[in-house]
Amino acid sequence: MSLAFESVELPAAAIELRHKVRAFLAEQRAAGAYVPRCSGWTIFDRAFTRACGQAGFIGLSWPRRWGGQERSTLERYVVVEELLAAGAPVGAHWIADRQSGPQILRHGSVALQEAVLPGIARGELTCAIGMSEPGSGSDLASVRSRGDRVDGGWKLNGRKIWTTGGHLADYMIGLFRTDPPDTSKRHAGLTQFAIDLNAPGVTRRAIRNISGREDFSEITFDDVFVPDTHVLGEPGDGWRLVTGELAYERSGPERFLSVFPLLVECLQAKPRSDSPAALAEIGRAVAHLAALRRMAISVAAKLDAGQDPATEAALMKDLGNALEREIPERLRGIALQSHETPEAAVFRALLADTVVDATSYTLRGGTPEVLRGMIARGLGLR
Ligand SMILES: Cc1cc2nc3c(=O)[nH]c(=O)nc-3n(C[C@H](O)[C@H](O)[C@H](O)COP(=O)(O)OP(=O)(O)OC[C@H]3O[C@@H](n4cnc5c(N)ncnc54)[C@H](O)[C@@H]3O)c2cc1C
């Protein structure tokens, strides 16, 4: 097996949409709705998400029946790219638009689709990812949170951790063990549920990260009832579903664009033009970003064509993670060389925040070691 990243031109409709998103962002910025930040896709802002929903930027490729616009994955790609590059606070709808909505569209009952998808598209209903548990991160098949059959549905018990936005979200797609563990079939007996996080028995606790923000949380489930209509796919088939969901999580441009706002602020700060080293750093970062962008567009085109680019997505995430860790480190030298101007102060403040935050970048969505194992398997090397 080989990796294929074909060169893809964006269609005219996508380019048209890009202008619309830029106009929306300029308007929002002028109205003081946000200040650009790195990793804007983890910043939870319901008001901004509602504005995105009203502008038609959520659930773009979904059926009209559920509030979508039946646009292509490449058109969605352009919207995503613009929102990320602007450092806009899109965290309240990011997970729902990127993976929970598509997962419900593919594997959910009509009742669940009706209950959740139009709300997501309007920017009113938000979702979280319930995979990791204490002791189960990379080795997701070892999850111990349990789902037991009861009349009309299931009772959930257990604990999820590091759930981004989980203390603020409305729904979670969670992976639970619904059959006893079988060491000969580690991936069997798991099921995904769409869980109302306001249901009785759900307790949520925000966790403060190294930057002092409360972006993720710990969630416990004590006899939480979930109706049969909220099971995704067939009970016991959760592993196949969760790996499909992870491909959506990893295939987008968020990794390499996380720190794009920092690069923009660096240029606004006008690093000394007599410093060839500074210019070389900026040129290097831009060249890497351009290459990763071509790869991301190619992955979006594969998704559009109904293919499964899981290995390409893992490679994209690994390379994107490396670059999002590298850019803040390399721009530190430029920060020291830039003049004392208000623009330079903005750049330095954003840099300080990003350097601390970047320590977690390679963990969220799967670590480099795990991704490289997947890439090797995808290439038939292991
Ligand atoms: C900012 C942030 C947001 C997150 N958001 C979410 C979320 O919304 N929902 C969610 O479910 N989870 C979330 N996570 C959790 C994240 O997915 C896990 O942290 C990650 O999968 C690693 O799991 P772990 O922390 O248990 O580490 P472990 O799996 O214990 O890994 C520890 C170390 O061992 C290495 N390792 C493990 N297994 C192997 C192997 N087979 N081969 C080689 N090396 C290996 C890892 O690479 C790592 O370096 C988030 C994490 C962070 C930091």
PDBQT file of the ligand as one rigid body, heavy atoms in Angstrom, charges set to zero:
ROOT
HETATM    1  C1  LIG A 401      -5.565  19.264  25.187  1.00  0.00    +0.000 C 
HETATM    2  C2  LIG A 401      -6.119  17.862  25.166  1.00  0.00    +0.000 A 
HETATM    3  C3  LIG A 401      -7.434  17.670  24.776  1.00  0.00    +0.000 A 
HETATM    4  C4  LIG A 401      -7.972  16.375  24.774  1.00  0.00    +0.000 A 
HETATM    5  N1  LIG A 401      -9.297  16.223  24.418  1.00  0.00    +0.000 NA
HETATM    6  C5  LIG A 401      -9.848  14.993  24.472  1.00  0.00    +0.000 A 
HETATM    7  C6  LIG A 401     -11.244  14.819  24.191  1.00  0.00    +0.000 A 
HETATM    8  O1  LIG A 401     -11.959  15.777  23.880  1.00  0.00    +0.000 OA
HETATM    9  N2  LIG A 401     -11.771  13.581  24.301  1.00  0.00    +0.000 N 
HETATM   10  C7  LIG A 401     -11.017  12.480  24.630  1.00  0.00    +0.000 A 
HETATM   11  O2  LIG A 401     -11.572  11.386  24.669  1.00  0.00    +0.000 OA
HETATM   12  N3  LIG A 401      -9.693  12.615  24.925  1.00  0.00    +0.000 NA
HETATM   13  C8  LIG A 401      -9.093  13.837  24.852  1.00  0.00    +0.000 A 
HETATM   14  N4  LIG A 401      -7.767  13.992  25.160  1.00  0.00    +0.000 N 
HETATM   15  C9  LIG A 401      -6.989  12.832  25.596  1.00  0.00    +0.000 C 
HETATM   16  C10 LIG A 401      -5.989  12.352  24.533  1.00  0.00    +0.000 C 
HETATM   17  O3  LIG A 401      -6.653  11.734  23.464  1.00  0.00    +0.000 OA
HETATM   18  C11 LIG A 401      -5.008  11.408  25.249  1.00  0.00    +0.000 C 
HETATM   19  O4  LIG A 401      -4.267  12.196  26.170  1.00  0.00    +0.000 OA
HETATM   20  C12 LIG A 401      -4.081  10.726  24.297  1.00  0.00    +0.000 C 
HETATM   21  O5  LIG A 401      -4.798   9.834  23.459  1.00  0.00    +0.000 OA
HETATM   22  C13 LIG A 401      -2.956   9.960  25.052  1.00  0.00    +0.000 C 
HETATM   23  O6  LIG A 401      -3.511   9.133  26.030  1.00  0.00    +0.000 OA
HETATM   24  P1  LIG A 401      -2.972   9.165  27.539  1.00  0.00    +0.000 P 
HETATM   25  O7  LIG A 401      -2.967  10.587  28.005  1.00  0.00    +0.000 OA
HETATM   26  O8  LIG A 401      -3.773   8.177  28.330  1.00  0.00    +0.000 OA
HETATM   27  O9  LIG A 401      -1.461   8.706  27.440  1.00  0.00    +0.000 OA
HETATM   28  P2  LIG A 401      -0.932   7.207  27.293  1.00  0.00    +0.000 P 
HETATM   29  O10 LIG A 401      -1.778   6.478  26.305  1.00  0.00    +0.000 OA
HETATM   30  O11 LIG A 401      -0.777   6.622  28.648  1.00  0.00    +0.000 OA
HETATM   31  O12 LIG A 401       0.491   7.451  26.649  1.00  0.00    +0.000 OA
HETATM   32  C14 LIG A 401       1.638   7.840  27.432  1.00  0.00    +0.000 C 
HETATM   33  C15 LIG A 401       2.861   7.781  26.510  1.00  0.00    +0.000 C 
HETATM   34  O13 LIG A 401       3.056   6.430  26.068  1.00  0.00    +0.000 OA
HETATM   35  C16 LIG A 401       3.133   6.377  24.643  1.00  0.00    +0.000 C 
HETATM   36  N5  LIG A 401       2.495   5.155  24.125  1.00  0.00    +0.000 N 
HETATM   37  C17 LIG A 401       1.286   4.663  24.496  1.00  0.00    +0.000 A 
HETATM   38  N6  LIG A 401       1.008   3.560  23.775  1.00  0.00    +0.000 NA
HETATM   39  C18 LIG A 401       2.034   3.365  22.933  1.00  0.00    +0.000 A 
HETATM   40  C19 LIG A 401       2.324   2.383  21.922  1.00  0.00    +0.000 A 
HETATM   41  N7  LIG A 401       1.467   1.404  21.644  1.00  0.00    +0.000 N 
HETATM   42  N8  LIG A 401       3.501   2.489  21.255  1.00  0.00    +0.000 NA
HETATM   43  C20 LIG A 401       4.369   3.486  21.514  1.00  0.00    +0.000 A 
HETATM   44  N9  LIG A 401       4.158   4.447  22.476  1.00  0.00    +0.000 NA
HETATM   45  C21 LIG A 401       3.000   4.386  23.165  1.00  0.00    +0.000 A 
HETATM   46  C22 LIG A 401       2.364   7.596  24.166  1.00  0.00    +0.000 C 
HETATM   47  O14 LIG A 401       2.804   7.990  22.870  1.00  0.00    +0.000 OA
HETATM   48  C23 LIG A 401       2.704   8.629  25.240  1.00  0.00    +0.000 C 
HETATM   49  O15 LIG A 401       3.933   9.246  24.955  1.00  0.00    +0.000 OA
HETATM   50  C24 LIG A 401      -7.197  15.262  25.160  1.00  0.00    +0.000 A 
HETATM   51  C25 LIG A 401      -5.859  15.467  25.554  1.00  0.00    +0.000 A 
HETATM   52  C26 LIG A 401      -5.334  16.748  25.566  1.00  0.00    +0.000 A 
HETATM   53  C27 LIG A 401      -3.915  16.932  26.005  1.00  0.00    +0.000 C 
ENDROOT
TORSDOF 0
